Amino acid sequence: MEATHTRQVRFEGNQGHVLEGRLELPSRTARAYALFAHCFTCSKDYLAPKHIGQALAARGIAVLRFDFTGLGASRGDFSKTGFSSNVADIIQAAGFLRQDHVAPAILIGHSLGGAATLAAAAEIPESRLVATIAAPSEPAQLKVHLTGVIPEIERRGAYEVKIAGRAFTLTRQFLEDLMAQDLGPVIRSLDRALMVFHSPLDDMVDIGHGERIFVQARHPKSFLVLDGADHLVSAREDARYIADVIAAWARRHTAGR
């Protein structure tokens, strides 16, 4: 383990707004760069991206964690975003690393950010490894948690909902974008090493989604059960375990290649 430091960064998102990020850096030259996409309505400062990012940096891997358009400290209007714009923001973030540092060899996505990372991977040619954490096998899975408000969104065109005690405006276009996504062909054609992390206790995205991602993907691929972890991976020891596995996995797949 080595000392690390955090650098604040900003770059342009897909809609032209300034996105806020944190770059976790090891004390020595990083052996690889990773990009972390956070969960739906979360931010880069949630426990999972923060703890995993810091733990990977301590293992020699630099990590960029950033806020999607309209979330956290990033500019923009959340109500005008959706799954497709998240995918585009991930591609923009990779472009920032490519231009200002080193393009990411490792892509990590949590929950809906994991699904978006799968969709973005083909547009980031330098990526060799993709890790999903508690990710849905289809973005439309999110609708299960919006059942009570979907009629209002469809009737009004936009409706304010409370998610984890915070208010967000969801639009009809947001729902249509979710329903238009089909990750099956994306996963089956994924030309990257894949690591799927999922907990059997996940009450937001059932572990069956992780199993479907794994089954559809080609080798090389691995499935790791996060026994005892919650959906948000809020325990530091679970984050450290994920970082340990990704660091060892990255060493095998990036060393000398």
N, C-alpha and C positions, 0 to 999 in steps of 0.2 A: 504494500500500500504506500502511496506517496502523497505529498502535499498537493493541494489543488487551489485554484482561484477561479473566481467568476467574473466574467466581463459582460457588461451591458451592451447589447447591439440593437440596431434598428435597420430595417430594410423595407422595400416596397412590396406590398401584397398584390394579389392578382387584380384587385379593384382599384389599385393606385393609392391606397391608404398606407400609412406608416405602421408597420408591425413591430411589436416590441419582443425582444428575445434575450435570453441569458445563455452565454457560452461558457460551459464548464470545461476548464482546461487543466490538464496535468502539469506538474512543475517542469517536466522535461518535454521534449518534442513528442506530440501525440503519435501513437502508432497507427491510429485510424480516427476518422471523424464519424459521428453518428448524428442522426436527426430524430427528435422525439416529437410526435404529434399527440396532443392531449385529448381527453375524452369530451363528449358532448357537453356544452355550456360550462366546461371547466376552464382552467388556465394553466399556464406554464408553471405557476407557483403552487399547484396542488401537490400533495405529498408524493404521489407516484413519479411524476416527471422530475421533481426536485431531488428526491432521494436516489432515484435510479441514475439520474444525470451525475450527481456528485459521486456516487459509488463507482460508476464507470470511469470518471475522470481519475479517481484514485487508483484505478487499474490501468491507466495509460491511454484511455480512449476519450477524446474530446466529444462533448455532446452539446448540440444546440437545441434548446427547448424554447418554444415561442408561443405567443398567443395568436389564435386565429383572428381574422378580421372581425371587429366588433366585440371581442371578448378580452377580459383582463385589461392590460394597459394598451392594447392595440387600438388604433383608430378604426372608424367605419361604423356602419349601421348593421347590427346583428340581424335585423329583420330582413335584410337584403342579401343574406348569405344562405348557404345550404351545403349539402354534401359535395356537390360539384365545385363550389368555391373553396371548400376545405382542401380538396384534392389539388386545386390550382395553387393554393397558398403553400402547400407542402412542396410543390415543384418550384415555387418562387424561393422558398427558404433554402432548398438545395442549390439553386442558382446563386444565392448570396454566398453560401459556403464555397462553392466552386470558384467564384470570382475573388473573394476576399481571404479565403483560407485554403481548405482542401475539400473537394467534393465528398459527400458522405458515402462511405462504403457500407454503412449500417443504417437501416431505417427501422424505427421503433414506433409503434402506434398503440394507443390505449383505447379500448372500447370502440366508439364510432371512429375515433382517430386511427384505430388499427385497420378498420375497413377502408378508410380513405388512404392509408399508407399502401395497402395492397393495390388499390386502384392507381396510385401515383408511381409505383415502382418502375414500371416500364418506361416512364418518361425521365428517369434518373439513371442513365446508362452506367454510371460509375458504381452504383449500388450492387453489392454482392450478397448481402444478408438482409432478410426482412424478419422482424420479430413482432408478433401481435400479442397483446395482453388483454384478455377478457373481451375480445372483439366479436361482433356479430358476423355471421356468414353472409348476411344480406342487410344492407342499410335499412330496409323497410321494417326490420325487427323493432326499430324505435317506436313505431306506431302502436305497439302493444301497450306502451306506457302513456300513450296520449289518447287512448280510446275515449275517455270522457269528454275531451275537448275537441276532437276531430270534427264533429258536426258543426260546432261553432266556427271553427277555422274555415270550413268549406262554405258555410252560409255567409259569413261576414267577409271572407277574403283574408282576414288577419285577426288574430285574437291573442290577448296577453295571458300567459300561463305562468304558474309558479313552479319552479324547479329548484329543489333544495333550498326553498325559502326566498329565492330571487325571482324577479319578474322578467320574462322574455316574451317578445312578440314573435309568434310563429305565423307564417303565411300559407296560403293555398299553394303557392309556387314551391315553398319549402317541402310540403307533403308530396307534390307531384314529382319533385326532383328525387326524393327518397324512393318513390315507387318505380321510377324509370331506371334505377340502377340494377344491374345483374352482375354480381361478382363471380358467378360460377365460371364463365369463360376466362375471366381475368386470373382467377386462382389456378385454373387448369393450365394456363399458358405461362404462369409465373416462372421466369427463367432465373431464379435466385434460390439460394439456400433459405429454408423457411423454419422458423422456430415459433411454435404456438404455445403460449402460456394461458392456462385457464384454471379456475377454481371450481370444484364440485359444489361449493357453497355459494357460488355467485347467484344472487337473487334478482339481478338486473338483466344479465345475458346468460342464459342457461349454458352449461358446459357442452351441450349438444352442438352449439354453434361452433365452438372450437374444434370439436370432432369432425364436423362437416368441412371446415377449412382444411384440416389435416388430410382427410380422405381424398379431397379433390386435388390437392397439390401433388406435384411430382417430387421425386427425390432429387437432392437430399432434403430431408425434412425431419423434424423432431417435435414431439408433443410432451410438454412438461406440466404435470398437475401441481397447481399451487395449493396444496392441501392446507386448509384452515384460513386461507386468505379471503378477504372480502372483495367486492367488485372494484372498489377504488384503490385497492392495494395500499391501505392506509398504515399498515405496520411496517416500520423501518426494516425489520428482519426479512420480510418478504421482498422488499425492494432490493436489499443487499443480495439475496439469493438470486433474483433475476439478473442483477448486474454480474454476479460471479459466473453464471451460466453463459450470458452473452459474451463476456470477456474471453472465456475459454473457447467458446464457439468461434468468435472472431479470430482468435489466434490461429486456429486450425485452417480457417477458410481464407485468410488474407495474408498470412506469412509467406513471403517469397513468391507471391503470385501477382 
